[in-house]
Every structure is written in structure tokens, then in C-alpha cells.
Amino acid sequence: MATLQMRTALVVFCLMAVSHAMSVPETREKNPDADLGTMELITKWGYPAEAHTVQTEDGYLLTVHRIPHGKGMDKATKGSIMVQHGLLCSSADWIYTGPEKSFAFILADAGYDVWLGNARGNTYSKSHVSLSNSDDDFWKFSWHEMGKYDLPAVIDYIIGKTGVEKIYYAGHSQGTTMFYVMGSERPEYNDKIRAMFSLAPVAYMSNMKSPIFKLLAPFSSQLQWALNLIGVYEFLPQTELFSAIGQLACNDEAITQEICSNVLFLIGGYNSEQLNRTILPLILGHTPAGASTRQLVHYAQGIVSGNFRQYDFGSITNLFKYGSLKAPAYDLSKVTAPVALHYSDNDWLAAVVDVKQLYKELKNPIGLFRVPLAAFNHLDYMWATDAPTLVYNTAGRMFGRIRHYLRRLRSCFRGFIAENSGRPLIRSQQLLTVNQLTSDWNDPKINKLKLYPSAIRATITVTLTRSTRAPCGQLENYTAAEAGTVLNFTSNVHTEADVTVIFQLGDCVVTMILIVVLLQLAAATGIRHTEDTPFNPDVYLTTPQIIRRHGYPAESHTIETEDGYLLTLHRIPHGKYRKYNSSRIPVFLQHGLLAASDCWTTNGPNKSLAYILSDLGYDVWLGNARGNTYSRGHVSLSISDPKYWNFSFHEMGIYDLPAAIDFVLNVTGHKTLFYIGHSMGTTMFYVMASTRPEYNSKIQLMVSLAPVAFVGHVKSPIRLLVPFRNDLEFISKYLGDGEFLPHNKILDWISKYGCEIITTEEKICEEWIFVLSGFDPAQFNMTLLPVILGHNPAGTSTKTIIHYAQEIHSGKFQHFDEGTKDDYMNEEPQVYDLSKISVPIDLHYADNDWLASPIDVMHLANKLSNEVGLNKIPFEKFNHVDFIWAKNAYVLAYKKVLEVLEKYEPTDDNVKAKEAEKMKKKGRMV
């Protein structure tokens, strides 16, 4: 009854407003666009338009509008995207504000094939194969049926029509709700979505602020009953009355225009500055576009219950329909498509708290993206004056900026070549001159990205070369703000560190070798972006988040070393389907140079060593060496202090590992653990075991993957650093103030886009890994590239790199050479005494390892007094990084590792003694 009175009052108010408006002399012509349909509006602005009819499984006929390409284009180049409107809206809502402002037109002009959906029951989708829209049965649907039937039908139609395998999806409000329903109820459709962009996401609604919905929600059951009783199943269809109100009461000359604005603000949140009131007649000429009353009731149920679940028919009907008294919840863990959630603080329908709850339950979220305007509201995503800059900053625009920058970088590089023609590029062992480099650079084979070592060597050589700033001086004119604009990869603000990277690139003295190989070759060969690809969310996830995303438990622990460094240890206490097994001793995994704990999880379950071990019942601990992404703290030093970076793998061995081992044993109650190291993770161990031999008794077995102690026979281009090993001033200047290759936003962008774009660019990303570690395309999983570059390089100290360079030059495994003879009371730095290592050691090596050569591994084996095994990988192309990322790492490497762990597992007597000791400590033993 109260609802009926409100509805009557609203009609009376509208009639009064129209009456008042009509009594004012008309000084403004009627907005002709209010009477135009979506097709007419699109063509009016000069864009191609198509209308398609799609039939759903349950017989509804939906109209989908299409803008096949942008204005002045022949065809779209970046794939298809479906854009789905919200509650009471239609396809027209995406085009009101015209070219350069409306989302649909911006997407089309950026190269996308744009499909605008219309949900059942709105202005454009009011037909059925057998039902009339005047039949009650026609309106017996909510957004559940839209997600279960409408979206799958349209997606299949688009894919069938265009021939693409996957599409992008962008939804607003109810358009996001529909997607979450589809993703959970029809999970097979997740595989047909490249990425989903969720604007004002609506699933949970218990914290929404809109007074209209909060007022009506508690009476949802009574409302549904009353409307059914009087035969009202359609809610707010588009009528001539609304169009008239929009034309007369909401135009720029009407004194009642502010009332029209405030009605919208009451629904979505107040934001007067972003509403272009001139388009109000156009909006009300198309909106509201109609819905079923059941849609509103379904939302009201969610507001009251705080749950995201199917329609509640009442206990008895639920029992017959669902087999339970309550409506079942949607399983959001089944939504595996990559989802980016865009939210705003002033959204009265999609509250921040509710959006964050949704984010936590999604299986594969790309991230949470806050609109950087405090007043931005629910409806601003479609109509805000500044929506293009606040929300619609598309990937197409970003790539345009990057291509522009690469052209400038290429010009800079060519200027450097012209200036230095004929000069040697390195100070000793003059491998290449600039003239030779120019010849290689122009080689058609290189232009086709058949990357031979000579091309890569040339590029790295340039990286290590002093050059004048003259040829690239134009880039020095960038302000910090302008530099941030050029590299506007995400909505995050760029720091001064990022600007520094730009200047280093501009000066042709790039300190990040990997980026030089990728960007300079890309620029020189004129690579152009042709198609966006789905984004792997692991790129931006931390190690614990990656672990949890795959269904495993994860913990983070912070420990302090004797010299004050704060390290992060990550832990997988047990397998996905197992409980913690205290009888098995823990396993400690230590990453290699420029890596972090995530390297042990990159391959996913059943392939990554960390998961394999945890599924076998081991308590797995993942170390992070000082200076990497996860271990950048100190009790008194800042990472901006050069003193912080005064360490090499020596300090990692004598401080980091002992602190980590003591912590793990103390937490678990065990006396020993298994240690598995890769690359530098083995170096650290040999340092610890030889300089702090008391820790040998705490290690049950050490497994050495790609062992690195002696490195005199390294084949990798890292040898090019050797001539500069003593030039500390030069190294510090051009490789950073003590820090070497930290992870930053440029690498994030490359990981997100540069290695997912086209086959050519994937090839570049793949090649730089091979150049450093050995060529093995057969074992490298290209789909992992974005994740690998999303976390690697993870940073270390410049001193660590110099220490390895000294080892390559000397051929010895010795302490850091400080440059004075008095430091070690000898003429030469002290050699690590490997004879003090009493731990059983299992060595695993490969013929094609360019960093841990078989000759150096044999030399190490001869020095060890307690070697267990010397295992050669039975695949001739197996390289240095294959130990962690190879497709068949389990068969080729891990199987033998597991066998030796089983062999060295403590005996039952040892286990019993350990358990007895633990119980005694707890006072449970007499």
C-alpha cells in the first residue's frame, strides 16, 4: 500500500513538473536525439552500425547493436568486446556523450569491434519465440536468467560471427552481476573471455547507501506479492511520458532541471560537477529502458541477506526448485576469467566494502582499480564529463604512447651509432665496433627477429659503454610529469625512480640489459601492436597470493639476521588436500640470482617443485635473499642508503641462511631440514657450510640444482661484465647506486603486454632468457613469460654481480676482492674451504647450462668431501633456468630429487626421538 502511494505521488510530481515546464515559454528546441534509437545515434555520429537478433536457450530474442570498427577505419584490429549495460538501461547508454566521450565510440576508435548488449525485457529485447511481452510468464526472470542464458547466447553469437576464439567483456552495474552469474553457473564460458572489466561491480550489496533501495529492500517480499496481485510484472519501461519529462522538465531552460539531476544523484551518489545536464533530455529519452520486477526484488533480497545467491522463492518453492530451504549461493571461485574491478568511493550502489569482498572471492582477479576522484558515482561510469580520463584510459592509447616512445628511443640509438662510428665498444677484448654493430643491426635476419648471439652481444655491449648525452638530449627536456605521461602504463603514480629509468634509456646507457634487448630490437624492427591478449593475474600477485590462488595454504614470516637485515620467508605448510605432517622434516628452497620465492611456484601445481613437495607431505619453506623484492628491510638502514647495498652472496651465506635455518627449525621443532638451492642458492649454501661449519649438522641433505661455486667456464654474455669488475665507480654510476636490476613498472608493463602481444614480441622475450642461460625452446613454456617477467629480475646488490665477475676472472671460489691486500692478511682474497662441508650433497647439472658449466660442476664435485651423487640431466638442451621453469622438469630433474630425499628421510627412531623431545619441552612427559 505504501509502495502504491509512493508510485502515485511520483506520477503526480512528474505531471506537475511537466505542467510547470509547459507553462514557460519554449526558448529551446527539442533535443532530436531523444527520439533516435541506438542505431540512429551511432550512424548520426558517422560510425558504422549493425543490429543483430540473438535467440537464447529459453526462447528470448535479444537485440545486439554493433559498431564493427571506428570512424574512418576499414576494420577492427584489436579483437571483439561486448559491453553490457546496467539495470534499467540499454545499449544507448554507451553512446550518449558522443565521439571521444562515450565508451563505445572510444573503443571503436581504438580498434575494437564493439558489441552492445541488450538484456531481456529492455526496450530492444522485448520479444520471445512463443510468449508475448503482455504475458505474465514473459517477465518471470531476474538477472539470474540474464547471466545463465542471455550472456552465453550473445557470446557464442559474437564468436561465431567474427571467428575469434575469445572476446573481451565490459559490464556496468547489473552488467557485472550477469557476468558473475554466468561465470559461476556456466563456468565453461570463462574460457571464452580474454578479460572482464567490471565497472561499478555489483554482487554483494549489503553496504550500499542509496536511500531509495535501502528504503524498499526490507519490503521486497511484500512488494513482489503486491505487484503480482495487481498484475504488474514490468518495472519502469520507457514511455512517452519519461521522454516528455526529459524534454520539458530537464532541459537547460527548465527551472526543474536540478530536480532531474537530484533524482539521479539519489540513486547513484551526488556528483554535480561530472554531470553534463545538457544530455538529461537525451538520457530520459532512453532511460529507464525497463526491467522485470523480479530483477529489483532479487537485488533487494541481496541487500537484506548480505549474500550473493540465486532468487529466493520462499522456503517451500526453494525446496522443490533447489532441493534446500534456502536459495543456493553463487560459487564465485568458479569465475576463472581475468577480472579487473573498477570502483569509486562515492558509489551508492556498489560500496567499496562490497567490492572488496567480491574481489577476495574471485579466483582470477587482475586487480582493484579505484577511480581517482572522490565524488565519482555509480552512473558516472557511463555519463561523466571526465569518464574518458578517469576510467576509459584504454590499452590502445597506452600502446600508442609506447610506440611513440620507442620511435624516439630508436632515433636516440641511431644517433649514438652515428656519433661513435668506428670506435671500439668495450675497453678490452674488442669484440665489436660500432660499424660492425650497425652491420648486424641492419641484417634482415635480425630484423625478422632471428636473434643470433652477435646481435644480442652488440646490444649488451652498448649497455656497458660510456657515451655522451648529446644525441639523446631531447629526452632530457622531459619533466617528471611528462615522463609519467609517456609511461602511463597504469593508473598508479610514477615515482622519480621511473623517471630515472627513462633518462637512462634516453642516454643510450641503459642499465637494464634485459630491457635493452627487448625494447631496442622492438624499436629497430618496427614492431607494432596488433591485438590485445588476456592478462595473466599472477603477474601482479605476490608469492602467497599465487600460492593461495592455486588452492594451497600460505604463510609469510619476517626474520632478522645478525647484521640487521629483515628477510621474508614464505611457507606452504602442507599440500592442497593434506593436513600438516609433523613427522616429515621441513624442506627449505632457496632461489637463484635476481630471483625470489615465486620462482618455485611459477609452473603451477604438479609442475612446480614447491607444490610437488607440499603434495607429498613436506612442510615447504621458500627463502628470499636480502635485497630482493620481498627482503628490502633493515633495522636501521634505508634501501636508499648505499650502506644497505654493501653485501654480496658472501653475506647471504654467513647471515641470511643461518637466520632462516634457525627460524625454520625453531618453528617446526625439528633438528634438521632438507636444503634445495638453485644457482646462487647453492653458492650461498657453500659459503655458509664452509665459513660456518656448525650449520652442517642442521642439514639432513643438500640438493644442488645448477651448482654455482666455480664459474671460470661460464658461456653466458654475463662474461662481458668481467672487464669492468674493478671499475667500481663506473659500475655504480651506470648500474645504480648499489642496487642491480630491481623490479619496476617498466618490467611490469613488459610482463603484462610486451610478451603477450604477438608471436614476434614473445620471441624477443624468450630469446633474452636463452641468451643468458642457454638455448632450449623445447622446454620453455611461452605462456609463462608474462609471469616470469612480472617477478624477475627481483633485484640484488651490484656488489653481488661484481663478486661473480671476480670469480669468472679468477676461476676461484673466494671471498670478495676489496682491492687491497691487507684485507685478508694475504696477497689474495681468502678461498672458501670446501673441505669443511660435511653435509651430504646431491649435485644436478646440465650440458647446456651457460652459467653452471659441466667443467665447473666437476671441479666443485672434486672439492667436496661428502658428495652423494652427480646427476646429469638426460636432455642435452636443458639449460640453467630449466631447473625451475622447464615443461618436463619433474621427469628430467625433480624425480631424482624426490628419490634422494626419500632415501635421506630420518629413520623411525629419529622421528620418535624428535617427537619425544617436543613432548618433553611441552611438559607432557614424566
GUDREN-96452 format. One line per field, with one value per residue (C-alpha): x, y, z. Coordinates in steps of 0.02 Angstrom, whole numbers, plus 50000, padded with zeros to 5 digits. Layout:
N
px = [X;...]
py = [Y;...]
pz = [Z;...]
This chain:
926
px = [50000;50141;50228;50070;50055;50237;50211;50056;50149;50290;50169;50084;50253;50302;50138;50160;50338;50282;50138;50255;50380;50246;50187;50359;50384;50487;50653;50748;50715;50676;50828;50804;50918;50792;50683;50826;50864;51039;51065;51016;51126;51277;51256;51221;51396;51471;51505;51451;51308;51230;51085;51083;50948;51006;50895;50928;50906;50742;50672;50702;50751;50886;50944;51131;51199;51370;51499;51614;51755;51800;51764;51874;51933;51907;51904;51942;52118;52111;51975;51794;51723;51549;51486;51337;51228;51161;50989;50851;50974;51007;51140;51104;51184;51357;51342;51250;51402;51462;51633;51787;51674;51565;51642;51577;51649;51816;51832;51787;51913;52045;52024;51897;51745;51613;51454;51324;51210;51027;50961;50793;50646;50725;50673;50765;50737;50552;50516;50505;50480;50314;50270;50203;50275;50098;50102;50144;50260;50369;50425;50467;50653;50786;50968;50998;50921;51014;51178;51131;51052;51073;51261;51308;51195;51269;51449;51425;51346;51491;51621;51525;51504;51683;51781;51879;51913;51890;51815;51835;51689;51649;51499;51424;51321;51195;51306;51436;51308;51256;51437;51469;51312;51372;51549;51487;51337;51411;51598;51642;51615;51762;51873;51790;51836;52005;51973;51823;51816;51696;51635;51544;51541;51379;51370;51365;51257;51232;51332;51252;51199;51063;50913;50786;50849;50880;50701;50622;50737;50657;50488;50545;50431;50278;50322;50331;50167;50077;50139;50093;49922;49886;49969;50123;50275;50366;50457;50482;50476;50524;50368;50324;50293;50475;50532;50416;50479;50657;50621;50518;50566;50752;50815;50937;50799;50689;50697;50657;50818;50901;50759;50800;50983;50945;50837;50990;51101;50981;51006;51193;51276;51296;51421;51357;51520;51530;51350;51326;51149;51128;51111;50975;50836;50933;50956;50773;50728;50803;50813;50732;50726;50626;50655;50559;50501;50588;50757;50726;50664;50816;50931;50828;50850;51038;51035;50941;51033;51208;51232;51257;51139;51000;50822;50732;50558;50517;50557;50430;50465;50652;50640;50560;50671;50840;50821;50851;50752;50871;50923;51100;51244;51340;51511;51624;51779;51718;51739;51912;51913;52033;51931;51979;51867;51845;51762;51736;51718;51554;51461;51299;51256;51425;51500;51688;51671;51559;51676;51824;51726;51691;51875;51928;51812;51858;51977;52075;52064;52178;52162;52061;52065;51996;51932;52044;51901;51819;51647;51636;51468;51379;51310;51468;51545;51428;51395;51529;51611;51785;51747;51872;52019;51958;51902;51919;52109;52116;52258;52253;52300;52437;52515;52509;52614;52736;52757;52792;52923;53005;53022;53113;53222;53265;53313;53422;53509;53544;53614;53733;53791;53822;53923;54031;54059;54218;54253;54278;54133;54224;54390;54470;54438;54366;54231;54133;54149;54002;54021;54005;53857;53774;53801;53724;53580;53533;53545;53374;53387;53392;53251;53149;53200;53303;53412;53588;53714;53806;53654;53624;53808;53809;53660;53733;53898;53812;53736;53908;53977;54007;53929;53895;53721;53714;53620;53484;53475;53298;53236;53317;53192;53053;52985;52941;52757;52785;52889;52748;52628;52739;52745;52565;52550;52428;52330;52469;52576;52753;52897;53060;53144;53040;53089;53270;53246;53179;53333;53446;53356;53366;53551;53582;53671;53533;53573;53441;53513;53354;53251;53380;53369;53180;53145;53288;53262;53075;53101;53228;53117;52961;52856;52678;52543;52407;52296;52271;52285;52220;52317;52383;52343;52496;52598;52543;52514;52636;52704;52574;52434;52493;52502;52327;52257;52306;52218;52367;52392;52521;52611;52734;52866;52988;53157;53305;53485;53634;53680;53504;53428;53243;53202;53035;53010;52859;52788;52673;52643;52554;52477;52311;52223;52334;52349;52511;52629;52747;52841;52922;53067;53045;53116;53198;53205;53325;53310;53449;53522;53395;53251;53131;53023;52893;53012;52969;52782;52782;52741;52587;52527;52600;52745;52824;52940;52861;52689;52754;52845;52695;52579;52698;52677;52828;52825;52898;52989;53039;53184;53209;53386;53423;53391;53260;53077;53024;53178;53211;53208;53337;53325;53421;53466;53356;53368;53413;53569;53720;53774;53620;53685;53859;53839;53863;53819;53952;53841;53691;53784;53853;53700;53541;53543;53590;53450;53324;53377;53371;53198;53127;53196;53133;52956;52943;53035;53146;53334;53374;53299;53322;53401;53371;53458;53463;53606;53652;53551;53688;53826;53752;53750;53932;53981;53882;53939;54123;54129;54003;54030;53924;53772;53820;53740;53573;53560;53498;53540;53583;53517;53612;53520;53635;53776;53872;54036;54171;54120;54276;54194;54033;53968;53835;53859;53873;54058;54051;54045;54215;54321;54232;54250;54371;54291;54176;54142;54086;53979;53897;53857;53778;53708;53629;53683;53721;53562;53559;53402;53263;53088;52993;52845;52935;52961;52781;52722;52833;52770;52589;52592;52763;52767;52583;52554;52610;52722;52865;52871;52853;53005;53107;53060;53103;53270;53342;53315;53405;53549;53584;53557;53568;53452;53312;53149;53080;53070;53017;52832;52795;52634;52737;52832;52717;52726;52914;52943;52812;52926;53101;53225;53188;53344;53507;53660;53785;53918;53843;53864;54042;54082;54028;54127;54281;54250;54237;54401;54497;54423;54421;54285;54341;54289;54252;54408;54401;54551;54682;54796;54784;54600;54632;54809;54861;54903;54740;54562;54531;54471;54316;54372;54250;54330;54237;54072;54017;53837;53786;53767;53673;53730;53617;53690;53656;53767;53682;53692;53782;53804;53845;53955;53989;54175;54148;54025;54153;54282;54162;54123;54309;54324;54179;54218;54044;53963;53808;53777;53822;53667;53672;53504;53459;53416;53557;53469;53421;53481;53509;53330;53252;53281;53137;53033;53053;52895;52962;53063;52978;53030;53201;53256;53133;53101;53280;53274;53122;53207;53359;53250;53157;53322;53385;53221;53257;53228;53081;53194;53248;53068;53017;53162;53114;52933;52984;53093;52950;52832;52962;52978;52791;52793;52688;52817;52858]
py = [50000;50118;50074;50112;50281;50322;50274;50386;50531;50511;50518;50674;50758;50718;50787;50945;50966;50943;51062;51194;51170;51185;51349;51426;51500;51375;51456;51298;51173;50994;50880;50773;50636;50590;50508;50417;50234;50164;50127;50303;50382;50281;50323;50505;50519;50443;50267;50104;50017;49845;49763;49577;49467;49327;49189;49120;48940;48984;49074;49259;49365;49492;49637;49667;49827;49826;49957;49847;49974;50153;50305;50309;50129;49978;49850;49823;49765;49725;49595;49599;49669;49650;49797;49761;49895;49904;49897;49992;50040;49990;49994;50179;50224;50192;50324;50474;50585;50566;50532;50547;50543;50388;50221;50132;50261;50268;50079;50079;50216;50120;49974;49863;49776;49837;49738;49823;49702;49725;49617;49532;49645;49811;49925;49823;49647;49626;49476;49288;49144;49097;49224;49399;49534;49559;49382;49364;49218;49329;49429;49283;49314;49408;49442;49258;49208;49351;49279;49099;49120;49296;49316;49141;49162;49330;49275;49120;49228;49352;49214;49126;49287;49351;49189;49244;49118;49238;49409;49550;49592;49756;49771;49908;49876;49739;49700;49641;49543;49449;49404;49336;49230;49162;49131;49030;48942;48915;48904;48840;49018;49082;49009;49119;49281;49364;49486;49558;49742;49766;49946;49978;49790;49729;49560;49594;49744;49744;49904;50004;50183;50227;50285;50226;50046;50044;50101;49970;49821;49764;49755;49655;49505;49614;49717;49563;49496;49662;49686;49508;49534;49684;49605;49720;49621;49752;49890;50065;50032;50175;50279;50442;50515;50497;50567;50716;50746;50741;50863;50987;50974;50931;51043;51185;51315;51224;51280;51100;51034;51019;50906;50789;50790;50755;50605;50528;50577;50493;50330;50329;50461;50650;50719;50880;50928;50772;50776;50861;50923;50961;50775;50747;50753;50626;50513;50518;50489;50315;50280;50194;50059;49934;49778;49642;49674;49512;49593;49728;49603;49493;49640;49684;49507;49527;49692;49615;49449;49512;49362;49340;49197;49139;49205;49164;49097;49058;48902;48784;48832;48834;48655;48598;48704;48695;48547;48659;48783;48924;48985;48925;49049;49080;48998;49142;49031;48960;49131;49100;49232;49376;49514;49696;49783;49971;50054;50227;50296;50387;50244;50224;50056;49969;50006;49992;49862;49754;49768;49714;49563;49516;49537;49417;49280;49289;49156;49258;49445;49563;49695;49829;49997;50148;50293;50440;50559;50555;50612;50488;50397;50243;50324;50423;50268;50299;50486;50580;50726;50660;50474;50453;50511;50439;50268;50239;50252;50103;49988;50057;50231;50162;50065;50221;50312;50169;50157;50343;50324;50176;50280;50413;50279;50210;50385;50405;50239;50282;50449;50360;50247;50394;50487;50338;50260;50155;50166;50007;49968;49885;49926;49756;49605;49719;49602;49728;49904;50018;49990;49803;49833;49938;49798;49671;49787;49806;49620;49564;49409;49516;49624;49466;49438;49283;49336;49274;49294;49430;49543;49516;49537;49701;49764;49718;49796;49961;49945;49946;50089;50268;50390;50574;50635;50743;50630;50598;50768;50794;50667;50761;50900;50791;50845;50713;50737;50720;50564;50492;50527;50439;50286;50292;50104;50101;50222;50220;50375;50352;50386;50477;50308;50275;50444;50400;50243;50349;50460;50308;50239;50408;50421;50256;50195;50078;49990;49856;49736;49636;49790;49846;49680;49690;49873;49919;49770;49801;49982;49942;49815;49922;49802;49860;49801;49709;49629;49636;49472;49413;49465;49333;49394;49307;49450;49565;49437;49408;49235;49199;49261;49148;49000;49031;49058;48878;48815;48792;48866;49005;49096;49242;49260;49402;49361;49468;49424;49453;49609;49683;49637;49591;49443;49371;49183;49108;48942;48807;48703;48562;48509;48558;48401;48357;48405;48461;48314;48350;48186;48242;48362;48529;48572;48741;48806;48948;49043;49097;49263;49403;49287;49271;49142;49146;49055;48892;48915;48986;48822;48791;48633;48464;48551;48674;48596;48687;48616;48443;48435;48500;48375;48238;48293;48405;48570;48686;48849;48973;49090;49269;49336;49512;49649;49559;49607;49531;49566;49752;49799;49834;49881;50044;50067;50129;50047;50220;50215;50146;50058;49946;49876;49836;49648;49504;49320;49306;49397;49300;49140;49189;49286;49254;49065;49036;49153;49066;48890;48928;49005;48857;48730;48829;48844;48663;48583;48480;48463;48456;48505;48468;48611;48632;48775;48837;48937;49072;48974;48843;48974;49041;48866;48829;48994;48953;48773;48820;48977;48925;48736;48716;48728;48568;48469;48556;48498;48322;48335;48473;48461;48573;48620;48704;48717;48881;48894;48893;48993;49006;48921;49023;49042;49172;49353;49395;49370;49543;49615;49542;49682;49806;49708;49833;49990;50016;50198;50154;50009;50111;50254;50154;50003;50103;50162;49990;49906;49799;49766;49797;49758;49912;49972;49958;49773;49761;49834;49720;49570;49623;49672;49658;49468;49434;49538;49445;49299;49414;49501;49337;49278;49427;49394;49211;49247;49357;49216;49094;49215;49224;49041;48931;48896;48772;48822;48645;48654;48836;48870;49032;49062;49086;49235;49370;49292;49268;49448;49504;49447;49439;49516;49537;49640;49617;49719;49775;49701;49528;49545;49609;49463;49340;49438;49420;49233;49218;49311;49218;49046;49029;49017;49152;49300;49469;49559;49732;49789;49793;49653;49690;49646;49460;49465;49382;49436;49364;49354;49203;49048;48961;48797;48672;48530;48594;48548;48384;48385;48250;48343;48289;48384;48406;48484;48503;48506;48661;48765;48925;48981;48819;48733;48546;48580;48696;48574;48433;48546;48577;48391;48352;48479;48413;48281;48211;48207;48097;48099;48182;48184;48240;48294;48170;48307;48391;48560;48577;48748;48847;48908;48744;48680;48791;48828;48680;48596;48424;48474;48339;48196;48266;48333;48326;48139;48102;48240;48160;47991;48056;48149;47988;47899;48027;48043;48019;47843;47800;47802;47978;48032;47954;48038;48204;48185;48135;48289;48401;48324;48342;48526;48545;48463;48316;48184;48118]
pz = [50000;50046;49882;49783;49870;49829;49648;49639;49719;49593;49448;49521;49542;49363;49296;49398;49334;49154;49180;49251;49112;48979;49055;49025;48850;48750;48710;48668;48529;48573;48577;48421;48485;48619;48487;48398;48433;48462;48277;48226;48359;48303;48119;48159;48231;48073;48134;48051;48141;48136;48229;48263;48339;48455;48523;48697;48752;48836;48683;48716;48566;48607;48500;48498;48420;48341;48293;48188;48179;48213;48107;47953;47977;47865;48004;48188;48231;48416;48435;48490;48651;48722;48825;48939;49017;49195;49275;49181;49044;48863;48729;48703;48870;48799;48661;48736;48756;48576;48498;48609;48763;48750;48795;48639;48519;48611;48599;48414;48376;48473;48352;48438;48364;48486;48526;48636;48728;48775;48917;48904;48945;48898;48755;48622;48688;48723;48610;48632;48510;48591;48727;48710;48824;48886;48958;49140;49101;48990;49143;49256;49255;49352;49317;49355;49187;49101;49162;49130;48958;48885;48900;48839;48688;48640;48671;48562;48428;48427;48419;48280;48182;48197;48205;48359;48497;48642;48671;48797;48910;48995;49108;49214;49371;49326;49176;49302;49404;49247;49213;49388;49371;49204;49266;49414;49335;49163;49204;49031;48968;49069;48934;48804;48892;48868;49010;49100;49151;49294;49308;49472;49515;49592;49678;49864;49911;50099;50120;49980;50027;49902;50007;49879;49879;50066;50094;49981;50016;50182;50096;49945;49981;50010;49856;49746;49815;49791;49613;49565;49641;49530;49378;49368;49311;49208;49300;49228;49040;48925;48886;48801;48974;49026;48859;48881;49058;48995;48853;48952;49135;49118;48977;49006;49012;49139;49320;49366;49288;49459;49516;49371;49422;49603;49560;49476;49623;49746;49652;49618;49727;49719;49592;49516;49431;49322;49259;49091;49116;48932;48896;49027;48895;48793;48946;48991;48810;48827;49014;49108;48975;49075;49178;49265;49442;49489;49449;49579;49707;49678;49716;49869;49933;49918;50012;50157;50166;50127;50014;49828;49788;49674;49682;49844;49803;49984;50084;50005;49824;49858;49920;49758;49646;49733;49849;50001;50103;50058;49886;49845;49841;49681;49686;49636;49643;49477;49395;49322;49185;49223;49305;49333;49459;49444;49593;49667;49843;49810;49727;49825;49744;49730;49900;49921;50059;49950;49800;49906;49971;49790;49746;49884;49821;49637;49576;49450;49485;49388;49523;49611;49524;49616;49511;49562;49600;49772;49708;49563;49575;49507;49349;49309;49228;49080;49077;49175;49087;49127;49114;48969;49076;49241;49179;48992;48980;48863;48818;48640;48697;48807;48664;48557;48686;48700;48511;48507;48642;48555;48397;48498;48577;48406;48347;48501;48469;48287;48342;48458;48317;48202;48334;48383;48212;48210;48397;48498;48612;48756;48834;48814;48704;48568;48506;48403;48338;48307;48120;48148;48260;48125;48001;48118;48160;47977;47944;47877;47984;48140;48075;48067;48247;48214;48359;48342;48484;48388;48390;48574;48614;48521;48617;48785;48737;48705;48876;48956;48853;48908;48786;48777;48815;48659;48537;48663;48741;48679;48805;48948;48921;48990;49157;49284;49244;49057;49083;49186;49043;48916;49027;49087;49098;49242;49348;49479;49501;49435;49552;49522;49504;49349;49277;49307;49203;49061;49066;49066;48915;48829;48859;48770;48925;48981;49143;49123;48996;48977;48934;48805;48716;48710;48677;48561;48447;48450;48400;48266;48182;48189;48290;48303;48418;48325;48456;48644;48735;48904;49056;49175;49352;49426;49354;49494;49633;49774;49811;49949;49836;49694;49813;49881;49706;49668;49825;49941;50114;50125;50265;50273;50409;50441;50516;50567;50526;50640;50542;50548;50380;50380;50268;50217;50216;50130;50184;50115;50272;50182;50017;49944;50004;50152;50334;50414;50440;50584;50560;50398;50413;50325;50154;50125;49946;49903;49739;49622;49566;49532;49580;49726;49812;49672;49553;49642;49602;49425;49338;49444;49533;49481;49394;49516;49644;49792;49755;49716;49883;49982;49899;49955;50135;50157;50251;50118;50160;50024;50058;49996;49995;50057;49930;49826;49807;49974;50081;50070;50254;50388;50570;50545;50361;50219;50047;49981;50090;49993;50153;50138;49974;50037;50026;49906;49911;50048;50174;50113;50157;50326;50388;50286;50279;50462;50518;50404;50453;50639;50619;50523;50645;50793;50721;50667;50814;50701;50720;50534;50368;50184;50085;49898;49810;49632;49557;49685;49811;49800;49811;49972;50045;50003;50084;50242;50257;50234;50342;50475;50479;50636;50522;50430;50572;50543;50362;50327;50142;50020;49841;49721;49560;49433;49561;49559;49652;49520;49366;49261;49112;49103;48924;48960;48899;49084;49049;48969;49145;49187;49110;49224;49386;49463;49396;49545;49505;49329;49387;49524;49407;49269;49360;49502;49673;49742;49678;49522;49418;49543;49483;49423;49321;49154;49186;49245;49080;48978;49076;49055;48873;48790;48798;48766;48611;48458;48417;48366;48534;48626;48531;48592;48773;48754;48672;48810;48934;48818;48788;48975;49021;48865;48718;48749;48662;48677;48868;48883;48911;48818;48915;49074;49004;49075;49248;49239;49188;49312;49454;49378;49394;49579;49617;49711;49752;49621;49734;49708;49520;49541;49656;49522;49392;49502;49514;49324;49304;49439;49413;49603;49734;49855;49962;49884;49823;49906;49805;49946;50000;50186;50200;50213;50284;50120;49945;49878;49946;50055;49963;50033;50112;50037;50136;50290;50209;50289;50228;50102;49936;49780;49625;49471;49314;49128;48974;48902;49061;49012;49193;49284;49156;49174;49191;49339;49418;49405;49485;49629;49647;49664;49805;49908;50038;50062;49891;49873;49687;49524;49415;49234;49162;49022;48895;48801;48780;48964;49024;49185;49211;49155;49332;49388;49230;49111;49047;49094;49247;49351;49238;49194;49364;49509;49505;49555;49685;49766;49766;49858;49984;50020;50043;50169;50264;50451;50518;50630;50782;50740;50719;50885;50973;50897;50948;51124;51137;51082;51210;51346;51307;51325;51495;51440;51479;51652]
